[in-house]
């Protein structure tokens, strides 16, 4: 159910942003808003509290956000509160961000390596990703995992390219165990 809510509201926010020509601006604004809400857990608790009337919550949204975030985002927040979907806000923003990034051909990659890469190596990985995908830009997040022994594992969306030594050794082990001695 939560996934459906985030999809429906995320798509609605995306369509409004595209119609107004401010998708990237709104994506950045939602990220800032998420950080503000994360840093102010008491506000979040108030907005989720079932004992506070909806009208008071709407008034709080208006007082806190009007003039501080775009009118589009303020109105969206009011809709979310009216429909009692505030608890799904983080998932809605995540889905919305995913839609914007895809529409703008902005990719995200997670790269695990056995050792820290140099800046030149990181740039080479990024260039290879740009050359082999339809994305025009990439945010690349690097992580060192010594258990890989060597090579790297790259994740882009639901695709994984694993060229690690650890995986190659595991594959060899499986092949050797499958050899039947006559």
C-alpha positions in Angstrom: 0.0 0.0 0.0 2.8 2.4 0.9 4.5 1.8 -2.4 1.3 2.6 -4.3 0.8 5.8 -2.3 4.4 7.0 -3.0 3.9 6.1 -6.7 0.6 7.9 -7.1 1.6 11.1 -5.2 5.2 11.0 -6.6 3.8 10.9 -10.1 1.4 13.7 -9.4 4.2 15.9 -8.1 6.3 15.0 -11.1 3.6 15.9 -13.6 3.0 19.2 -11.8 6.7 19.9 -11.8 7.0 19.1 -15.5 4.0 21.2 -16.3 5.5 24.2 -14.5 9.0 23.5 -15.9 10.7 23.3 -12.5 11.3 19.6 -12.0 15.0 19.9 -11.0 14.4 22.9 -8.8 11.6 21.1 -7.0 13.7 17.9 -6.7 16.4 20.0 -5.0 13.8 21.7 -2.8 12.3 18.4 -1.7 15.8 17.2 -0.7 16.3 20.3 1.4 12.9 19.9 2.9 13.7 16.3 3.8 16.8 17.4 5.6 14.9 20.1 7.5 12.3 17.6 8.6 15.0 15.1 9.6 16.6 17.8 11.7 13.3 18.7 13.4 11.8 15.4 14.5 9.3 17.2 16.8 7.6 18.8 13.8 7.4 15.4 12.2 5.8 13.9 15.3 3.2 16.7 15.4 2.3 16.2 11.8 1.8 12.4 12.3 0.0 12.7 15.6 -3.6 11.4 15.2 -4.9 13.6 18.0 -4.1 16.9 16.2 -7.0 18.0 13.9 -6.3 18.2 10.2 -7.1 21.9 10.1 -4.4 22.6 12.7 -1.9 20.6 10.7 -2.8 22.5 7.5 -2.4 25.8 9.4 1.1 24.6 10.6 2.1 23.8 7.1 1.0 27.2 5.9 2.7 29.1 8.7 6.0 27.1 8.6 6.5 26.7 4.8 4.7 29.5 3.0 7.4 31.9 1.7 10.2 29.5 2.7 9.6 26.9 0.0 8.0 27.3 -3.4 4.2 27.7 -3.5 4.0 24.4 -5.5 5.7 22.5 -2.7 3.6 24.2 0.0 0.4 23.4 -1.9 1.6 19.8 -2.4 2.3 19.4 1.4 -1.2 20.7 2.1 -2.7 18.1 -0.2 -0.6 15.3 1.4 -1.8 16.5 4.9 -5.5 16.8 3.7 -5.4 13.2 2.3 -3.7 12.0 5.5 -0.6 10.8 3.6 2.1 12.8 5.5 3.6 9.6 6.9 4.5 8.6 3.3 6.2 11.9 2.5 9.7 10.5 2.5 8.7 7.7 0.1 6.8 10.1 -2.1 9.8 12.4 -2.4 12.1 9.4 -3.1 9.8 8.2 -6.0 9.5 11.8 -7.3 13.3 12.2 -7.3 13.7 8.9 -9.1 11.3 10.1 -11.8 13.1 13.5 -12.2 16.5 11.9 -12.4 15.4 9.4 -15.0 13.7 12.1 -17.1 16.8 14.3 -16.9 19.0 11.3 -17.8 20.8 11.6 -14.4 22.2 8.2 -13.3 23.3 7.0 -9.9 26.0 4.3 -9.6 27.4 2.5 -6.5 31.0 1.2 -7.0 32.6 -1.2 -4.6 36.3 -1.8 -4.9 38.9 -3.7 -2.9 41.1 -0.7 -2.6 40.6 3.1 -2.8 40.6 4.4 -6.3 42.7 7.4 -7.4 40.8 10.4 -8.8 42.0 9.4 -12.3 40.6 5.9 -11.9 37.3 7.3 -10.5 37.0 9.6 -13.6 37.7 6.6 -15.9 34.9 4.6 -14.2 32.5 7.6 -14.6 33.5 8.0 -18.2 32.9 4.4 -18.9 29.5 4.5 -17.3 28.6 7.6 -19.4 29.8 5.9 -22.5 27.9 2.6 -21.9 24.5 4.0 -20.7 22.0 6.5 -21.8 22.7 8.8 -18.9 24.2 12.2 -19.5 25.4 12.7 -15.9 26.2 10.4 -13.0 26.4 10.6 -9.3 28.9 7.9 -8.4 29.3 6.7 -4.8 32.5 4.7 -4.0 32.9 2.2 -1.2 36.0 0.2 -0.3 35.3 -3.5 0.5 38.6 -5.4 1.0 36.7 -8.8 0.9 36.4 -8.3 -2.9 40.2 -9.1 -3.1 40.4 -7.2 -6.4 38.2 -5.9 -9.2 35.0 -4.1 -8.6 31.2 -4.3 -8.3 29.1 -1.6 -10.0 25.4 -1.2 -9.3 23.3 1.1 -11.5 19.6 0.8 -10.7 18.8 -2.9 -10.8 21.8 -3.8 -12.9 24.9 -5.2 -11.3 28.3 -5.8 -13.0 30.5 -7.9 -10.7 34.1 -8.3 -11.9 35.5 -8.9 -8.4 38.1 -11.6 -7.7 36.0 -12.9 -4.8 33.1 -13.7 -7.2 35.5 -15.3 -9.8 36.9 -17.5 -7.1 33.4 -18.5 -5.9 32.5 -19.4 -9.5 35.6 -21.5 -9.9 34.8 -23.3 -6.6 31.3 -24.1 -7.8 32.7 -25.4 -11.1 35.2 -27.6 -9.3 32.6 -29.0 -7.0 30.4 -29.9 -10.0 33.2 -31.9 -11.6 32.4 -35.6 -11.2 35.3 -37.9 -10.7 34.9 -41.0 -12.8 
